[in-house]
Amino acid sequence: MKRRWLQGVFFVLSVLLIAVLPVGATKKPTRKLVHASGPITALAMDGPRVVYSTDSNGVYVWNLRSGVRSRVADTSPSYYPLIGQVAIAGQRVAWIKRTVEGNSEETNEDLYTASSSGRGAKELAHAYRVHEFGLDGLKRWDGDWIGGLAGSGKLLVVSRWTTRPTPGGPSFEEIVSGSLSIISPAGGRLHPLVTGVQSVVSSSVDAGRVAVLRHDGTVAIYSGAGALQRQITPSSAQEIAMGGGRLVVLTQTKRLEVYGPGNGKLVHSWPVKTKAAPAQLGHLQVYGRIALVSIGRSSRRSVRILDLRTGTWIPLPQHPRSFWNDATVGSLGIVYAANSYKNYGGHHPSGTLVFLSTARVLAAIARGHL
């Protein structure tokens, strides 16, 4: 009898507790904000973690679930932002620091990796190139590159390649060597997966696969072990992105072609309706039904959210933007930077990360605005 009486008391208390909770208190938040130490330069997302860099060249990780932020790399103020590429895979982070000096645009690139808490930070690779005039009076790149930084799950990858001038050729430079490498979890070392001029440049990682946009315009899908799983030939290709079981190609005719990366079949082809030239489109990001694409190349560029199932789109709120990827999409939703560059009247340059859940984004697309 006493046991039944206690069970009744606990039941009544549970009902009362639910009754006094505010409406929606048990729901997951659909919008979150976090203020950064300065304008945000680049960001990337994997699961609940967001890695981002600031214009003072610090690297940080924000956990959307716990709200905890950690500093991965200390700031190193400069005349311009140096970290334009970041990537995250689980609890591992990587970033590329680039400096450019002189009339010949002497460029140094350094690849770093660390845990999401900042432990074990180390430099993995270095590249150097120059932009020099040839005998024909035209400038061409000569040297090494690091790029194509991407990550998801347990896979963190990067591309490295070398270009040489080709005076009188069909292009200013040609790729003479290249490699697609994995940043290994143990010891943070580079292990080549694929080598050769057709192995670059990597773009996205999804479900243990790597998408590479080759210089001949084809798209290669590699396994995490380096096996070629699929080759896709789109109508044309300016950028690619893969995530949530979809591969999307931004074509040179201002369309988004949606493919199944497993079978390589074209599922949809959506126009990007804009008067801007094709070269003004870019910063493509994809996960599941949602794609992000930018229009314009300046700090005033706009970002559109596209539903890849229906072809409908809405704009992100307009903010001054960096010249790199400052908006991304993942399994939980989208994260974008809201920057301010005012430096007068008591105001200082600042940046805010805004998270919108997938449910909130799809609902906004359905009603036509955020």
KARATA-V198728 format. One record per backbone hydrogen bond with DSSP energy under -1.0 kcal/mol. NH is the residue of the N-H (numbers start at 1). CO is the residue of the C=O. If there is no record, write none. Layout:
nh = <NH/NH>
co = <CO/CO>
This chain:
nh = <5/6/7/8/9/10/11/12/13/14/15/16/17/18/19/20/25/27/32/34/36/41/43/44/46/49/50/51/52/53/54/55/57/59/60/61/62/63/64/67/70/72/73/76/87/89/92/93/94/95/96/97/98/99/101/105/106/107/108/109/110/111/112/113/114/115/116/118/122/124/125/127/129/130/131/132/134/137/140/142/143/144/145/147/150/152/155/157/158/159/160/161/162/163/164/166/169/174/176/177/179/180/181/182/183/184/191/193/194/196/199/203/204/206/209/210/211/212/213/214/217/219/220/221/222/223/226/229/230/232/238/239/241/243/247/248/249/250/251/254/256/257/258/259/260/264/267/268/270/272/280/281/282/285/287/288/290/291/292/293/294/295/296/301/302/304/305/306/307/308/311/314/316/321/326/328/330/334/335/336/337/338/340/347/350/352/353/354/355/356/357/358/361/362/363/364/365/366/367/368/369>
co = <1/2/3/4/5/6/7/8/9/10/11/12/13/14/15/16/22/24/355/353/351/53/325/51/49/46/62/44/60/42/58/39/54/73/52/70/50/68/48/63/61/59/59/56/94/92/89/114/87/112/85/110/82/108/106/102/101/129/99/127/97/125/95/122/93/119/91/115/113/111/111/109/107/142/104/140/138/134/132/130/163/128/161/159/157/155/152/150/181/147/179/145/177/143/174/172/166/164/162/162/160/194/158/191/156/189/182/180/180/178/196/211/211/209/206/222/204/220/201/218/214/232/212/230/210/227/223/221/221/219/250/250/248/246/259/241/257/239/255/251/270/249/268/247/265/260/258/258/256/254/277/278/294/292/290/243/287/306/285/304/282/302/280/298/295/293/314/291/312/289/307/305/303/299/324/335/333/356/328/354/326/352/350/344/340/338/34/336/32/334/30/332/357/358/359/360/361/362/363/364/364>
